[in-house]
Amino acid sequence: MHTITPLAPSRTAPAGLLSAVSPIVGGRVELQLLTTLKCNLKCTYCSLGVGEVLGSQTEMKYDIEQLAAFVDRHLAEKEVYVTFYGGEPTLNKGLMLEVMQRFPQFRYQLQTNGTLLDKLPDWVLARLSNVLVSIDGGEEITDAYRGRGIWSSVMRNVESIRGRVGGTLTARVTWGNPATSFEELDGLAASFDYLYWQFVADEMYADDSVARRKAVLERLIAKFFASGDVLYPLLPLMGIVRNKLLPNRAVELYAGQTQCRVSTHLLNVMPNGQIFPCPDMMYVPEMQMGEIQGNWLQPSPLQPHADMPCADCEAFAWCRRNCMKNLHLGYVKKDERYRRNVVEPICDLLRFMGREIDRHDPQAWFARLPLPERRRLLDAEVYEYVEVMP
């Protein structure tokens, strides 16, 4: 692991900051506000544990007027959507309410472990375009990672707020355990509006782990194409199929860069006011791209690099460099162990997904799909809040 002490807040912009390059590419920006780095759970795989970030900041070091000044200077005339993130963001519910009241014109998403969802006011729930609920599959696997009884508590909370959420509910699965089954993921797809999974960025791909995941993926993809009437709401499959049908979407919406948005328009604001492009790399001082108190912002330092082999990959047209953090560590920083044990297995899984999808003739399937479901596949709002690629 790369353990680096987080940078202390600076009050002025770095020397030579002025640049002709706009810090935000395009007309949209996702402002991901980490309300606290405190969490009421201790998930074993939490990426914020890297560099001792988790729990390191529990108090806000900027106020709402400083945030408003930053918005006025850097985000004017942009379409802004805010994601409340953490730690567990609902542990600082006050900031959430203050931001939503101060900026009523923004769109809002909450990424949460789901344990405190039932404590949110109805008007807050009604204003959320999407709620990403972190859950790891079925009860046994989720409780093993998160603590006894967590799965049941989260599922009760989701059911209790379902009718009060203005937008969609999305299950966000970190697919770490190779024992995660088709039935578990299929069950979550039935319980939520959407299911998103991320292949865990950790060394969990040894022995037959990749093969076991492929067996599950094969069944998920088969079910995705089994119906010509109703869309199976698995976001990674939806995103890949969309990109294969309309490759221009993967270029236009992200300016030809990575679909995780870290190179173009994703701003992660730490409780101390520092801004980073990737929520998994806030332990790296050279990744800082701005600060709320100093009211400065520069282009994301996490950009495509000549050492990244993506352009020659069969999946590039629809994958578009899946995860820049993985590529940066594996190929730019030359972490051979990470590349071999994490990056390459994930890329293998992505290529497998692409081949399996092609085997089901997505063009012919799409031609049979009803118009409302076509629109959902091509233009689902939830694409703007998730990474699209697993």
N, C-alpha and C positions, 0 to 999 in steps of 0.2 A: 504494500500500500504506500501511497505517496503522502507522508505526514508533513504538512507545512503549516506553521502558525499563521492564522488569518491576519491580514494586513490591518493595522490600526487606521481609524478613520483619518483621511486627509481633509483639510478645509479649503484647499485651493486645487485647481486643476494642474496636472503635470505640465512641466515646461514643454513647449512645442506642440501643445494640444490642437491648436487651430489647424483645420484641415478642410480641403474643398470637398471631401467625401462626406456625405450625409451619414450620421450614425444609424439612422433607421431607413431601411430600404423599402420603398413602397408606401402605401397610404394607410397601413394598419400597424398597430403595435400592441403586443401583449405585455401588460405591466403586471408582473408576478410579484405580489407583495408578501414577503415572509413576515407574518405578524409576530412570530416568536420562533425561536429555535428550541423551545421547550416542548416536550411531548409527554403524554400520559401513558404511552406504550413504549416498549423496548423491542421493536422488531429486529430480528437477528441480522437482517441483510441491509439495514438502512444505510443508504449511500451518504447521508449527512454525517455518519459516524467517521467518515474518512477525514483526516486532518483535524479531528476533535472538534468538528463544527457543531454537531448536535448538542444542544444545551448550553452552548457558549454565549448566546445572546438571548436574554429573556426580557429585556426592557428596550423600548424604542428610543433611539437617539436622535430622531427627527420628529417634527410635529406636522400637523395637517397643513399649515400655511406654507411650510417649506416644501411639502409635496406639491401643493398647488402652484407654487412658483416654478418648480421644476416642470410640471405639466404645461404651464403657460409658455415656458421658454422652449421646450424641446418637443412637445407632443401636440402643439397647436395645429389644427387642421388635419390631424390624424384621427382615424377611427380607433378608439381605445377600448380594449376589453381587459378587465382586471381579473386575475386569478389570485384568490387568497390561499396561501401556501404556508408550510411550516417546516419543522416541528408540526404541531397540531394547531392549525390556525384558529380554531374555535376557542382555544385557551386565551386568546386575546380578542374576545368578541367585541370589546369596546372599539378597537381600531376598525374592525370590519364595518360596524354600524356608522362610525364617523365618516369613513371614506365613502360609503354608499349614499349617505346624506349629502356630503359635500360635492359629489360628482354624480348627480342623478342621470346624466346623459350617457354614462358609460354602461357597457355590458359587464356582467359579473359571472364568475365561476368560482366554485369552492372545491378544493382538493382536500379531503379529510379522511381520517381513519373511521369515521362514522359513529364513534362512541358517544358523541355529544350533539349529534344532529337534532335530537328532540328538544334541545335547550334553545334553539334559535327562534326568534320571533317570526310570526307568520309573514310579516311584510318583507323580511329578509329572504325567506324561502321563496316568496312569490317573485322576487326580483332576480333570482339566480337562473341564468340561461342553461347552466349545466352544473351538476354535482358529481364530481369524481370521487367514488368511495373505494378506498384501498381495501382489498380483500384478496386472499391468496388461493381461492378455489373452494373446496368443501370445508366442512367443520374441522376435521382432523388436521389437515395441513395448515389451515388458517390459525387455529389455536396453538399449533406447534411453533409457529413463527411469532405469534402476537400475544399469546397468553390464554389461559383456560377461560372459556365462556365468551370470548370476544366475537366469534362468528355469530352466535345466537343473538348477542346484544346488538350487533350491527344490523343484522337482518330484521330484527324487530324495529329498530329505529328507521330503517329505510321504508318499511311498510307503513309506519306511523306517520311519516311526512309525505308520502307519495302524492297525495291529493293536494298538497299545499305548495309543492315546488312549481315555479312558473315554467321551467324548462324541462330538461331531460335528466335522468339518473343513469350514470355510467359506472359499471363495475370496473375498477382498475386493478388488474392482476399482475403482480410481479411473478413471472413463471420461473421460480427457482428450483422447485422440487420436480425431478423427472417423473415422479410417481403421480403428478397431477393428471387426472383422467379426462377423457372426453366427456363423461357424464357430469363431472364437476363443472367444467366450463360451459357445457350445454345448459346446465341448471341455472347458472348465473345469467346466461343470455336470456333465459325465460323470466328471470326475476327482475331484470333491469331493462331500461330502454336500449342500452348498448353495452357491449362487453369490449373492453380494450385489454390487451395483455402486452407486457414488455418482457422480452427475454432477459433474464437477470444478468447484470454486468458484474458477474462474480465467477469464480472458478467452480462451476457446477455442471461441467460438460464432459466429465471423464467417463471412461468405460462405455456402457451402452446408453448413456444419458441422451445423446443426440438422436440415436435410433428410436428411443422410447418417445421422445417428443415428436419425431416425424410420424410415428404411428398414430398419435393423437391428431396431428395436423391433417393427415390424410382423411380421417373421418370428419373433421370439422369442415374441410374444403368440400368433401362429397355432399355433406348436408347443405352447405351454402348453395350449391348448384342444383340440389334435388328439387327445389320448388321454383316454379316460374311465375309465381303469383305474389309471394311475400318475401321480403328481404330478410335474410338471417343476419341479425344486427351485430356482427363481429367486425369491429372497426379496422383491424389490420387487413382482413380479407376485403372489406369494402374499399379501403384505400388502395390496395394493390390492384384490384380489378378496375377501379376508376382510372388509375394511372395507365393500365394496359389499354383500356378502351380509348382514353383521351390523354395521350402522353403530354400534351401541352399543359395540362393542369399542374403537373409536377414541376413545370418550368415557370409558368406565369405567376402562380400563387406564392412562390418562394424565390422569385427572381433567379431561378436556375440553381439555387443553393440547396442546402439540406432542408428536408421537410420538418426537422425538429425545431427550425426557426432560430437557432442560436446564432446564425451568421447574419441574420437580416433584421428581425424585429421582436426578439424576446428579451425583456429586461427583468432580471431577478434582483429585487431590492431587499437587502438584508436588513434586519432590525436596526443595525448601526448606520444605515444609510448608504452603504456601499452597493454598487450595482455590478452584476456579473452576467454574462450571456447564458451560462449553463448552470442549472441548480445543482448539478453533481460536481462542479469544479470551483465552488466558492472557497475552497481551501488554498487556491493557487493565487498568490498576490498579482502575478503578471496578467491574470485574466480579468482584473478589475477594469471596467469600462466607463465608470462614472460614479457620481455620488450625489445624493439628494441635498445635503447641507451646503456643499460647495457649488451646487447647481451646474454641474458639468457632465458632459456625455461625449464619448468618442466611439467610433465604429468598433464592433465586436472584434476582439483579437482571435476568435475561434473561427478560422476561415479554411476553405479547401487549400490543400498543400500538395506540392509536386510529389511528395513521398507517399501520398495516399494512392493506392492502386485502383481506385474505384472506376476510373474512366474506361478501363479495359475489361470490366466485369460484365457478364451477360445480364445482370440485374440492374445495371446503372440507369437505364432509361426510365424505370419505374421506381427504383429504390432511392436514387439521388442521395447517396451517402448516409443512409439510415441514422447513425449516431456519431456526431462529430467528436464527442468525448472519447468514445472507443477508438476512433481513427487517430485522434491526436495522440493518445497514450501509446497505442500500438505501433504507429508508423512514424510520427513526428518525434516523439520522445524516445522511440526505440525500446520500449518496454517489451522485450521478446517474450517473456513469460505471459504477460497480459495478452499480447497479440495471439499467441499460440493457444492459450487456454480459454480465452473469452471472445476476442474479436473474430477469429477465424471460424469457430463453431457457430456463432450467430450468423455470420455471412453465409455459411453452409445451409443453415436452416432457412434463410431468406431465399436463396436460390432454389431450394427444394420447394418452397411455397409457390414460387413463380412457375416452376415446371408443372406442379400439380394443378395449378389454376389453368394453365394452357391446355392441359389434358382434358379439361371439361368444356373446352370451346366457349370461352366467355362471350365472344361476339354473338354467337347464335343464342346463348342464354339471354343476353341483354335484349336481343331483338324480340323475345317473347315476353319480356318483363312489362307489366302495366306502367303507364306514364307516371303515376304518383311515386311508384317505387324507383323508377328511373331517376326522377328528380332527387329523391332521397339518396340514392347511390352517388350521384354526381355532385350534389350541393349540400350535403348535410352540414348544418351549422357546427355540429360537434367537432368536425375536422379542424376547426380553428383553435380548439382548446386542447387537442391531444397530438401526439407525435405522428399519427397516421401509420407509420411503420412500427412494427413490434420491436 
